[in-house]
Amino acid sequence: MFLQFANNLNLKEKSVLELGAGSGFFTFYLAKNHQTIAFASDINPKAIQGLKENSNSLNLNVKVFQSNLFDDIPNKHFDCIFINPPYYQGNAKSPDELAFYAGDELQYFIKLFDQIKSVNYQKCYMILSENAPIASIIKMVVQHDIGNEVVKTTFKKGEKYFIYLFDS
């Protein structure tokens, strides 16, 4: 769903960061099919290793950062940032679970919205399921004075998803 949305954007030769890239499928697809200047990050060392290996095997020039959100990403301009965040409330019990759990107090989002105000970007898109604590997340966005709007609503397998655009 997120990739279908991104396919309708003009991303050719744009600098694109996937924050929390996991396997990197999204980043690799955009790099190959939209000729993006591709960046991918993840907190999990296993994901970073996979991102580097897959980037090399696919012969794609993707710059990879191991980073907890923006902690270790150099300050540069991104035309687009894409985030498919962990949004279940609760604490991860392993590095792999960081992809799903945002902390019992939604610490992931607290840190994200604290940091994103100092990031140089043009557009930031985030996808959230209706099962996410959306009201709490949007409350944080508003508290941080970050503009936001739902730019797409979609359904898949009986679940509703929202794609948000955040103002820089």
MARNUTI-880450 format. One line per field, with one value per atom (N, C-alpha, C, CB): residue in three letters; y, z, x; atom name; residue number from 1. Coordinates in steps of 0.001 Angstrom, whole numbers, padded with zeros to 6 digits. Glycine has a CB too. Layout:
% residues N
r c(ALA,...)
north c(Y,...)
up c(Z,...)
east c(X,...)
a c(CA,...)
k c(NUM,...)
This chain:
% residues 168
r c(MET,MET,MET,MET,PHE,PHE,PHE,PHE,LEU,LEU,LEU,LEU,GLN,GLN,GLN,GLN,PHE,PHE,PHE,PHE,ALA,ALA,ALA,ALA,ASN,ASN,ASN,ASN,ASN,ASN,ASN,ASN,LEU,LEU,LEU,LEU,ASN,ASN,ASN,ASN,LEU,LEU,LEU,LEU,LYS,LYS,LYS,LYS,GLU,GLU,GLU,GLU,LYS,LYS,LYS,LYS,SER,SER,SER,SER,VAL,VAL,VAL,VAL,LEU,LEU,LEU,LEU,GLU,GLU,GLU,GLU,LEU,LEU,LEU,LEU,GLY,GLY,GLY,GLY,ALA,ALA,ALA,ALA,GLY,GLY,GLY,GLY,SER,SER,SER,SER,GLY,GLY,GLY,GLY,PHE,PHE,PHE,PHE,PHE,PHE,PHE,PHE,THR,THR,THR,THR,PHE,PHE,PHE,PHE,TYR,TYR,TYR,TYR,LEU,LEU,LEU,LEU,ALA,ALA,ALA,ALA,LYS,LYS,LYS,LYS,ASN,ASN,ASN,ASN,HIS,HIS,HIS,HIS,GLN,GLN,GLN,GLN,THR,THR,THR,THR,ILE,ILE,ILE,ILE,ALA,ALA,ALA,ALA,PHE,PHE,PHE,PHE,ALA,ALA,ALA,ALA,SER,SER,SER,SER,ASP,ASP,ASP,ASP,ILE,ILE,ILE,ILE,ASN,ASN,ASN,ASN,PRO,PRO,PRO,PRO,LYS,LYS,LYS,LYS,ALA,ALA,ALA,ALA,ILE,ILE,ILE,ILE,GLN,GLN,GLN,GLN,GLY,GLY,GLY,GLY,LEU,LEU,LEU,LEU,LYS,LYS,LYS,LYS,GLU,GLU,GLU,GLU,ASN,ASN,ASN,ASN,SER,SER,SER,SER,ASN,ASN,ASN,ASN,SER,SER,SER,SER,LEU,LEU,LEU,LEU,ASN,ASN,ASN,ASN,LEU,LEU,LEU,LEU,ASN,ASN,ASN,ASN,VAL,VAL,VAL,VAL,LYS,LYS,LYS,LYS,VAL,VAL,VAL,VAL,PHE,PHE,PHE,PHE,GLN,GLN,GLN,GLN,SER,SER,SER,SER,ASN,ASN,ASN,ASN,LEU,LEU,LEU,LEU,PHE,PHE,PHE,PHE,ASP,ASP,ASP,ASP,ASP,ASP,ASP,ASP,ILE,ILE,ILE,ILE,PRO,PRO,PRO,PRO,ASN,ASN,ASN,ASN,LYS,LYS,LYS,LYS,HIS,HIS,HIS,HIS,PHE,PHE,PHE,PHE,ASP,ASP,ASP,ASP,CYS,CYS,CYS,CYS,ILE,ILE,ILE,ILE,PHE,PHE,PHE,PHE,ILE,ILE,ILE,ILE,ASN,ASN,ASN,ASN,PRO,PRO,PRO,PRO,PRO,PRO,PRO,PRO,TYR,TYR,TYR,TYR,TYR,TYR,TYR,TYR,GLN,GLN,GLN,GLN,GLY,GLY,GLY,GLY,ASN,ASN,ASN,ASN,ALA,ALA,ALA,ALA,LYS,LYS,LYS,LYS,SER,SER,SER,SER,PRO,PRO,PRO,PRO,ASP,ASP,ASP,ASP,GLU,GLU,GLU,GLU,LEU,LEU,LEU,LEU,ALA,ALA,ALA,ALA,PHE,PHE,PHE,PHE,TYR,TYR,TYR,TYR,ALA,ALA,ALA,ALA,GLY,GLY,GLY,GLY,ASP,ASP,ASP,ASP,GLU,GLU,GLU,GLU,LEU,LEU,LEU,LEU,GLN,GLN,GLN,GLN,TYR,TYR,TYR,TYR,PHE,PHE,PHE,PHE,ILE,ILE,ILE,ILE,LYS,LYS,LYS,LYS,LEU,LEU,LEU,LEU,PHE,PHE,PHE,PHE,ASP,ASP,ASP,ASP,GLN,GLN,GLN,GLN,ILE,ILE,ILE,ILE,LYS,LYS,LYS,LYS,SER,SER,SER,SER,VAL,VAL,VAL,VAL,ASN,ASN,ASN,ASN,TYR,TYR,TYR,TYR,GLN,GLN,GLN,GLN,LYS,LYS,LYS,LYS,CYS,CYS,CYS,CYS,TYR,TYR,TYR,TYR,MET,MET,MET,MET,ILE,ILE,ILE,ILE,LEU,LEU,LEU,LEU,SER,SER,SER,SER,GLU,GLU,GLU,GLU,ASN,ASN,ASN,ASN,ALA,ALA,ALA,ALA,PRO,PRO,PRO,PRO,ILE,ILE,ILE,ILE,ALA,ALA,ALA,ALA,SER,SER,SER,SER,ILE,ILE,ILE,ILE,ILE,ILE,ILE,ILE,LYS,LYS,LYS,LYS,MET,MET,MET,MET,VAL,VAL,VAL,VAL,VAL,VAL,VAL,VAL,GLN,GLN,GLN,GLN,HIS,HIS,HIS,HIS,ASP,ASP,ASP,ASP,ILE,ILE,ILE,ILE,GLY,GLY,GLY,GLY,ASN,ASN,ASN,ASN,GLU,GLU,GLU,GLU,VAL,VAL,VAL,VAL,VAL,VAL,VAL,VAL,LYS,LYS,LYS,LYS,THR,THR,THR,THR,THR,THR,THR,THR,PHE,PHE,PHE,PHE,LYS,LYS,LYS,LYS,LYS,LYS,LYS,LYS,GLY,GLY,GLY,GLY,GLU,GLU,GLU,GLU,LYS,LYS,LYS,LYS,TYR,TYR,TYR,TYR,PHE,PHE,PHE,PHE,ILE,ILE,ILE,ILE,TYR,TYR,TYR,TYR,LEU,LEU,LEU,LEU,PHE,PHE,PHE,PHE,ASP,ASP,ASP,ASP,SER,SER,SER,SER)
north c(-001186,000000,001255,-000005,001252,002406,002548,002270,001412,001432,001874,000052,001433,001893,003400,001204,003929,005371,006058,005718,005563,006172,006121,005471,005082,004967,006119,003660,006793,007912,009258,007957,009247,010479,010632,010489,011844,012097,012025,013497,010873,010656,010527,009425,010623,010443,011431,010624,010840,011580,012423,012470,012063,012731,011960,012832,012669,012002,011499,012967,010184,009519,008686,008630,008902,008131,007266,009061,005970,005102,004926,003714,005484,005416,004128,006675,003239,001927,001005,002062,000809,000125,-001385,000400,-001991,-003451,-004155,-003841,-004895,-005644,-004729,-006659,-003529,-002585,-002715,-002736,-003593,-003790,-002465,-004739,-001652,-000357,000519,000365,000655,001469,000938,001513,-000374,-000958,-000779,-002442,-000946,-000768,000666,-001109,001640,003037,003370,003968,002849,003106,002555,002487,001345,000700,001268,-000788,001459,001829,003326,001168,004103,005558,006311,006013,005568,006150,007199,006773,006838,007750,007737,007367,008788,008830,008242,010326,006978,006185,006112,004809,006276,006146,005244,007543,004383,003491,003443,002056,003380,003270,002217,004629,001693,000780,000731,-000649,000379,000259,-001136,000555,-002124,-003523,-003853,-004448,-004307,-004643,-005723,-005106,-006682,-007720,-007100,-008833,-006149,-005469,-004687,-004523,-004042,-003265,-004170,-002529,-005315,-006268,-006713,-007490,-007041,-007448,-006335,-007900,-005114,-003974,-003807,-002676,-003901,-003744,-004878,-003690,-006110,-007258,-007189,-008571,-006873,-006810,-005653,-006692,-004534,-003394,-003774,-002180,-004464,-004913,-005947,-005500,-006931,-007996,-007473,-009137,-006438,-005844,-004761,-005256,-004493,-003469,-002098,-003866,-001785,-000500,000323,-000694,001596,002486,003055,003629,002322,002746,003012,001671,004208,004560,004076,006122,003280,002629,003176,001091,003475,003975,003095,005443,002660,002044,003186,000954,003372,004537,004310,005767,004823,004891,006201,004815,006085,007233,008084,008074,009362,010227,010379,011591,009611,009781,009768,008700,008825,008639,008814,007262,009636,009972,011368,009891,011523,012852,013887,012791,015111,016207,016564,017442,016189,016513,016716,015387,017174,017399,016111,018546,015789,014688,015278,013592,014919,015356,014659,015082,013391,012608,011651,011827,011552,010549,009690,011204,008382,007436,006671,006459,006574,005882,004934,006896,003655,002650,002248,001390,002985,002863,001652,004099,001315,000366,001112,-000213,000503,001277,000528,001754,-000706,-001386,-000849,-002934,-000569,-000079,-001256,000644,-001099,-002151,-002121,-003534,-002847,-002850,-004077,-002803,-003858,-004946,-005812,-004397,-007119,-008053,-008543,-009241,-008136,-008502,-007415,-009931,-007355,-006370,-006507,-006503,-007738,-007945,-007335,-009439,-007329,-006787,-005263,-007265,-004603,-003140,-002675,-002614,-003551,-003218,-003126,-004254,-003628,-003681,-002844,-005092,-002732,-002098,-000721,-002984,000255,001656,002063,002563,001105,001396,001533,002667,001271,001317,002731,000732,003730,005131,005754,005948,004900,005347,006182,006168,005734,006455,006653,005717,005699,005838,007165,004637,007430,008629,009896,008519,009811,010966,011393,010636,010422,010730,011181,009505,010507,010872,012330,009960,012737,014097,015128,014200,014727,015624,015888,015030,014843,014961,015559,013614,015248,015571,017074,014950,017860,019314,019859,019995,019140,019616,018931,019397,018085,017389,018247,015975,018286,019060,018161,019635,018303,017493,018321,016246,017869,018557,017931,018526,016592,015882,014641,015505,014345,013133,012429,013458,011172,010368,009245,009795,009007,007914,007152,008442,005832,005003,004439,003855,004502,003975,003140,005124,002044,001208,001795,-000255,001489,001899,001283,001507,000227,-000429,000296,-001855,001299,002098,003076,002866,003525,004539,005920,004566,006083,007267,008553,007153,008572,009795,010250,009567,009313,009648,010142,008432,009513,009906,011307,008887,011568,012885,013961,012870,013611,014564,015003,013938,014048,014386,015279,013110,014987,015788,017237,015212,017410,018753,019451,018672,018714,019303,019783,018286,019131,019520,020534,018295,020991,022000,021554,023323,020295,019728,019623,018323,020263,020174,018763,021153,018335,016981,016920,015970,016021,015745,014322,016745,013721,012398,012616,011624,012034,012218,011004,012516,009889,008683,007778,007941,007218,006186,004972,006675,003824,002608,001438,002306,000398,-000811,-002004,-001048,-002893,-004158,-005218,-004040,-006309,-007435,-006977,-008186,-006086,-005636,-004623,-006788,-004172,-003203,-001874,-003726,-000787,000550,001140,001460,001769,002397,003860,001649,004672,006097,006477,006935,007259,007798,009279,007550,009673,011053,011759,011108,013029,013907,014877,014656,014967,015914,017057,015226,018270,019469,019586,020736,020127,020359,021715,020247)
up c(000000,000000,000000,001201,000837,000909,-000399,002103,-000950,-002215,-003365,-002512,-003384,-004410,-004341,-004251,-003138,-002958,-003494,-001469,-003106,-003529,-005042,-002850,-005672,-007131,-007856,-007592,-007200,-007826,-007570,-007332,-006881,-006615,-007622,-005172,-007891,-008764,-007908,-009487,-007920,-007074,-007860,-006245,-009163,-009989,-009571,-011490,-009251,-008859,-007598,-009995,-006779,-005495,-004399,-005179,-003382,-002244,-001325,-001479,-001122,-000396,000739,-001348,001942,003116,003566,004266,003740,004410,005837,003667,006784,008192,008767,008981,009232,009710,008542,010580,007717,006430,006523,005572,007608,007701,006569,007697,005754,004639,003506,004105,003437,002393,001098,002110,001046,-000203,-000769,000021,000073,-000339,-000947,000870,-000234,-000704,-002008,000351,-002091,-003299,-004495,-003086,-004270,-005359,-005891,-004878,-004989,-005419,-006112,-004220,-005597,-006216,-007635,-005373,-007810,-009124,-010095,-008976,-009643,-010551,-010668,-010111,-009726,-009767,-009800,-008564,-009842,-009870,-008768,-011234,-007561,-006430,-005954,-005274,-005261,-004505,-003153,-004389,-002950,-001894,-000623,-002388,000505,001839,002637,002530,003470,004309,005692,003683,006701,008067,008821,008801,009847,010762,012042,010138,013123,014421,014596,015570,013891,014066,013251,013658,013899,013174,012105,014158,012363,011350,010107,011928,010299,009160,008380,009635,009076,008413,007553,009449,008098,007324,006073,008183,006224,005083,004061,005556,004535,003618,002780,004405,003431,002709,001714,003698,002144,001254,000064,002025,000321,-000766,-001706,-000208,-001182,-002029,-002988,-001167,-002460,-003307,-004331,-002439,-003894,-004823,-005906,-004055,-005585,-006581,-007406,-005891,-007068,-007745,-007675,-009206,-006475,-006243,-005280,-005680,-005535,-004683,-003597,-005519,-002508,-001385,-000205,-001029,000338,001528,002749,001604,003588,004716,006029,004642,006968,008287,009371,008473,010313,011514,012474,012140,012808,013594,014334,012702,015542,016284,015859,017861,014984,014345,013682,015381,014021,013313,014041,013105,015122,015936,015120,016977,014205,013483,011976,013775,011577,010163,009967,009714,009047,008838,008471,007734,008899,008596,007117,009495,006339,004910,004524,004037,003322,002844,002241,001797,002614,002007,001344,003068,000085,-000584,000016,-002093,000357,000901,001966,-000220,003047,004077,004154,005475,004181,004317,005619,003095,006401,007690,007817,008869,007989,008364,009785,007348,010778,012137,012904,012915,013974,014921,015654,015924,015811,016455,017519,015431,017812,018919,020227,018827,021158,022451,023257,023193,023783,024549,024269,024212,025077,024948,024176,026326,023287,022528,023472,021369,023261,024080,023362,024465,022091,021309,020250,020648,019661,018600,017430,018083,017122,016019,016320,015730,017592,017967,017933,019343,017790,017676,016437,017632,015471,014258,014522,013175,015665,015952,017154,016176,018167,019420,019586,020595,019894,020016,021459,019444,022383,023797,024519,023968,025819,026562,026684,027939,026515,026534,025141,027576,024109,022714,022570,022236,023228,023216,021803,024056,020924,019529,018953,018663,019130,018551,019273,018581,020572,021327,020767,022843,020608,020096,018637,020232,017821,016407,016266,015704,016965,016803,017471,017368,018489,019039,018010,020320,017278,016348,014994,016135,014498,013100,012834,012713,013857,013677,013236,014975,013548,013171,011912,014319,011284,010066,008853,009970,007893,006673,005635,006122,005502,004544,003909,005227,002748,002075,002440,000558,002343,002652,003461,001357,004400,005205,005221,006661,004802,004772,005794,003350,006511,007471,007265,008936,007288,007190,008569,006152,008921,010202,009986,011209,010683,010685,011647,011072,011396,012322,013702,011775,013784,015062,015878,014814,015272,015990,016925,014989,017963,018839,018173,020222,017097,016241,017019,015075,017859,018606,019448,019510,020098,020918,020055,021735,018906,018002,017454,016838,016995,016434,017518,015761,018730,019840,019989,021167,019867,019940,018779,019945,017583,016398,016634,015138,017128,017387,018484,017798,019533,020611,020103,021739,019081,018497,017371,017979,017170,016151,014753,016510,014436,013126,012362,013248,011206,010378,009871,009211,009745,009267,008577,010418,007619,006964,006447,005812,006430,005831,004324,006405,003569,002116,001380,001628,002098,001475,002565,000622,002300,003167,002284,003858,002781,001984,002898,001205,002300,003037,002465,002970,003347,002913,003931,002749,003439,004293,005497,004764,005248,006289,007259,007041,007016,007903,007168,008408,007877,007315,007627,007870,006607,006761,006341,005921,007012,006720,006385,007916,005320,004994,005329,003487,006223,006683,005986,008203,005718,005248,006380,003924,006767,007792,007144,008855,007594,007081,007684,007388,006878,007393,008043,006274)
east c(000821,000000,000869,-000936,001891,002787,003557,003765,003976,004709,003813,005296,002572,001636,001473,000271,001385,001286,002543,001073,003715,004983,005159,006158,004623,004726,004050,004121,003127,002421,003088,001002,004217,004953,006086,005505,006474,007627,008892,007510,009541,010712,012010,010512,011931,013134,014223,012796,015374,016569,016362,017008,015381,015148,015877,013618,016327,016957,015849,017938,015852,014776,015366,013934,014852,015257,014097,015724,014366,013411,013913,013250,013201,013571,012990,013062,013867,013418,013146,012159,014142,013968,013776,015142,014198,014052,014769,012581,014040,014630,015082,013633,014525,014913,014149,016338,013159,012422,011921,011243,011329,010779,011883,010119,012994,014124,014686,015226,014892,015476,014555,015772,013265,012300,012355,010866,012354,012392,013713,012179,014816,016120,016169,017246,015650,015702,014676,015486,013459,012373,012117,011127,012632,012438,013763,011621,014864,016197,016380,016464,015954,016118,017565,015167,017926,019173,018782,019800,019116,018498,019323,018244,018610,019171,018241,019351,018818,018020,018659,017916,017815,018329,017541,018257,018176,017505,018321,017337,017671,018345,018951,017356,018398,018777,020031,017617,021110,022346,022142,023404,021237,020976,020336,020058,019446,018822,019873,017689,020784,021840,022704,022713,023092,023892,023142,024257,021870,021054,020895,019693,020694,020564,021832,020271,022984,024257,024471,025434,024221,024405,023448,024194,022187,021211,021484,019811,021914,022261,023387,022672,024391,025516,025069,026639,024292,023884,022941,023208,022170,021266,021958,020035,023229,024016,023331,024252,022835,022185,023041,020743,023113,023887,022971,024541,022856,022026,022946,020940,022865,023649,022866,023931,023527,022871,023434,023052,022524,022911,022307,022464,023145,022593,022326,023568,021049,020687,019374,020585,019315,018068,017409,018299,016413,015782,016868,014963,016991,017943,019276,017332,019497,020704,021991,020769,022131,023396,023242,023961,022296,022125,022687,020611,023641,024238,023176,025308,023441,022533,022662,022829,021670,021637,020186,022307,019966,018599,018033,018566,016807,016069,014834,015682,014632,013408,012202,013483,012378,011266,011780,010537,011027,011273,010023,011619,010225,009120,009306,009048,008220,008286,007101,008304,007417,006423,006810,006394,006299,006844,006331,006528,007054,006476,005372,007562,004224,003162,002384,002219,002775,002109,002671,002291,001787,002216,002739,001060,003930,004584,006069,003994,006815,008264,008743,008920,009690,010296,011121,011174,011051,011816,013077,010945,013224,014402,014608,014237,015807,016039,015054,017459,014653,013710,012341,013558,011956,010649,010593,010282,011751,011756,010997,013194,010837,010089,008587,010361,008133,006703,006269,006302,007133,006737,007372,007114,006534,006952,007243,005885,007208,007426,006104,008254,006129,004871,004312,005066,005158,004716,004861,005530,004967,005161,006435,003941,007503,008772,009319,009789,009058,009503,008995,008999,007710,007109,007546,005599,007718,008213,009563,008329,010453,011791,011729,012711,010922,010790,010374,009769,009332,008824,009723,007422,010492,011513,012603,012126,012994,014116,013739,014727,012575,012263,012213,010938,011970,011943,013304,011508,014378,015711,016245,016679,015439,015855,015488,015189,016379,016160,015482,017510,014179,013429,012323,012840,011882,010789,009445,010993,009361,008119,008442,007351,007557,007694,006348,008181,006353,005134,005252,004876,004148,004096,002790,004215,002888,001690,001364,001884,000082,-000374,-001632,-000643,-001715,-002911,-003932,-002570,-005181,-006232,-006023,-007605,-005209,-004922,-003849,-004487,-003229,-002237,-002961,-001308,-002287,-002888,-002817,-002168,-003577,-003481,-003751,-004460,-004762,-005081,-003886,-006311,-003219,-002044,-000896,-001594,-000712,000374,000116,000518,-001091,-001402,-001355,-002788,-001704,-001577,-000121,-002091,000809,002241,002651,003099,002150,002462,002040,001756,000827,000292,001108,-001206,001469,002273,003632,002470,004145,005428,005265,006154,004042,003741,004183,004419,003872,004180,002868,004891,002822,001631,001453,001707,000200,-000046,-001388,000013,-001466,-002744,-002740,-003011,-003910,-004060,-004163,-005326,-003226,-003228,-003775,-001826,-003940,-004491,-005033,-003419,-006186,-006774,-007003,-008129,-006628,-006766,-007136,-005453,-007667,-008050,-007299,-009589,-006900,-006305,-006663,-004754,-007246,-007629,-008445,-006387,-009394,-010301,-009727,-010766,-008509,-007878,-007715,-006505,-007949,-007856,-006478,-008985,-005875,-004560,-004652,-003478,-003858,-003804,-002369,-004334,-002191,-000883,-000923,-000505,-000031,000067,001213,000252,001026,002078,002374,001672,003649,004073,004821,004949,004529,005198,006583,004372,007494,008850,008931,009895)
a c(N,CA,C,CB,N,CA,C,CB,N,CA,C,CB,N,CA,C,CB,N,CA,C,CB,N,CA,C,CB,N,CA,C,CB,N,CA,C,CB,N,CA,C,CB,N,CA,C,CB,N,CA,C,CB,N,CA,C,CB,N,CA,C,CB,N,CA,C,CB,N,CA,C,CB,N,CA,C,CB,N,CA,C,CB,N,CA,C,CB,N,CA,C,CB,N,CA,C,CB,N,CA,C,CB,N,CA,C,CB,N,CA,C,CB,N,CA,C,CB,N,CA,C,CB,N,CA,C,CB,N,CA,C,CB,N,CA,C,CB,N,CA,C,CB,N,CA,C,CB,N,CA,C,CB,N,CA,C,CB,N,CA,C,CB,N,CA,C,CB,N,CA,C,CB,N,CA,C,CB,N,CA,C,CB,N,CA,C,CB,N,CA,C,CB,N,CA,C,CB,N,CA,C,CB,N,CA,C,CB,N,CA,C,CB,N,CA,C,CB,N,CA,C,CB,N,CA,C,CB,N,CA,C,CB,N,CA,C,CB,N,CA,C,CB,N,CA,C,CB,N,CA,C,CB,N,CA,C,CB,N,CA,C,CB,N,CA,C,CB,N,CA,C,CB,N,CA,C,CB,N,CA,C,CB,N,CA,C,CB,N,CA,C,CB,N,CA,C,CB,N,CA,C,CB,N,CA,C,CB,N,CA,C,CB,N,CA,C,CB,N,CA,C,CB,N,CA,C,CB,N,CA,C,CB,N,CA,C,CB,N,CA,C,CB,N,CA,C,CB,N,CA,C,CB,N,CA,C,CB,N,CA,C,CB,N,CA,C,CB,N,CA,C,CB,N,CA,C,CB,N,CA,C,CB,N,CA,C,CB,N,CA,C,CB,N,CA,C,CB,N,CA,C,CB,N,CA,C,CB,N,CA,C,CB,N,CA,C,CB,N,CA,C,CB,N,CA,C,CB,N,CA,C,CB,N,CA,C,CB,N,CA,C,CB,N,CA,C,CB,N,CA,C,CB,N,CA,C,CB,N,CA,C,CB,N,CA,C,CB,N,CA,C,CB,N,CA,C,CB,N,CA,C,CB,N,CA,C,CB,N,CA,C,CB,N,CA,C,CB,N,CA,C,CB,N,CA,C,CB,N,CA,C,CB,N,CA,C,CB,N,CA,C,CB,N,CA,C,CB,N,CA,C,CB,N,CA,C,CB,N,CA,C,CB,N,CA,C,CB,N,CA,C,CB,N,CA,C,CB,N,CA,C,CB,N,CA,C,CB,N,CA,C,CB,N,CA,C,CB,N,CA,C,CB,N,CA,C,CB,N,CA,C,CB,N,CA,C,CB,N,CA,C,CB,N,CA,C,CB,N,CA,C,CB,N,CA,C,CB,N,CA,C,CB,N,CA,C,CB,N,CA,C,CB,N,CA,C,CB,N,CA,C,CB,N,CA,C,CB,N,CA,C,CB,N,CA,C,CB,N,CA,C,CB,N,CA,C,CB,N,CA,C,CB,N,CA,C,CB,N,CA,C,CB,N,CA,C,CB,N,CA,C,CB,N,CA,C,CB,N,CA,C,CB,N,CA,C,CB,N,CA,C,CB,N,CA,C,CB,N,CA,C,CB,N,CA,C,CB,N,CA,C,CB,N,CA,C,CB,N,CA,C,CB,N,CA,C,CB,N,CA,C,CB,N,CA,C,CB,N,CA,C,CB,N,CA,C,CB,N,CA,C,CB,N,CA,C,CB,N,CA,C,CB,N,CA,C,CB,N,CA,C,CB,N,CA,C,CB,N,CA,C,CB,N,CA,C,CB,N,CA,C,CB,N,CA,C,CB,N,CA,C,CB,N,CA,C,CB,N,CA,C,CB,N,CA,C,CB)
k c(1,1,1,1,2,2,2,2,3,3,3,3,4,4,4,4,5,5,5,5,6,6,6,6,7,7,7,7,8,8,8,8,9,9,9,9,10,10,10,10,11,11,11,11,12,12,12,12,13,13,13,13,14,14,14,14,15,15,15,15,16,16,16,16,17,17,17,17,18,18,18,18,19,19,19,19,20,20,20,20,21,21,21,21,22,22,22,22,23,23,23,23,24,24,24,24,25,25,25,25,26,26,26,26,27,27,27,27,28,28,28,28,29,29,29,29,30,30,30,30,31,31,31,31,32,32,32,32,33,33,33,33,34,34,34,34,35,35,35,35,36,36,36,36,37,37,37,37,38,38,38,38,39,39,39,39,40,40,40,40,41,41,41,41,42,42,42,42,43,43,43,43,44,44,44,44,45,45,45,45,46,46,46,46,47,47,47,47,48,48,48,48,49,49,49,49,50,50,50,50,51,51,51,51,52,52,52,52,53,53,53,53,54,54,54,54,55,55,55,55,56,56,56,56,57,57,57,57,58,58,58,58,59,59,59,59,60,60,60,60,61,61,61,61,62,62,62,62,63,63,63,63,64,64,64,64,65,65,65,65,66,66,66,66,67,67,67,67,68,68,68,68,69,69,69,69,70,70,70,70,71,71,71,71,72,72,72,72,73,73,73,73,74,74,74,74,75,75,75,75,76,76,76,76,77,77,77,77,78,78,78,78,79,79,79,79,80,80,80,80,81,81,81,81,82,82,82,82,83,83,83,83,84,84,84,84,85,85,85,85,86,86,86,86,87,87,87,87,88,88,88,88,89,89,89,89,90,90,90,90,91,91,91,91,92,92,92,92,93,93,93,93,94,94,94,94,95,95,95,95,96,96,96,96,97,97,97,97,98,98,98,98,99,99,99,99,100,100,100,100,101,101,101,101,102,102,102,102,103,103,103,103,104,104,104,104,105,105,105,105,106,106,106,106,107,107,107,107,108,108,108,108,109,109,109,109,110,110,110,110,111,111,111,111,112,112,112,112,113,113,113,113,114,114,114,114,115,115,115,115,116,116,116,116,117,117,117,117,118,118,118,118,119,119,119,119,120,120,120,120,121,121,121,121,122,122,122,122,123,123,123,123,124,124,124,124,125,125,125,125,126,126,126,126,127,127,127,127,128,128,128,128,129,129,129,129,130,130,130,130,131,131,131,131,132,132,132,132,133,133,133,133,134,134,134,134,135,135,135,135,136,136,136,136,137,137,137,137,138,138,138,138,139,139,139,139,140,140,140,140,141,141,141,141,142,142,142,142,143,143,143,143,144,144,144,144,145,145,145,145,146,146,146,146,147,147,147,147,148,148,148,148,149,149,149,149,150,150,150,150,151,151,151,151,152,152,152,152,153,153,153,153,154,154,154,154,155,155,155,155,156,156,156,156,157,157,157,157,158,158,158,158,159,159,159,159,160,160,160,160,161,161,161,161,162,162,162,162,163,163,163,163,164,164,164,164,165,165,165,165,166,166,166,166,167,167,167,167,168,168,168,168)
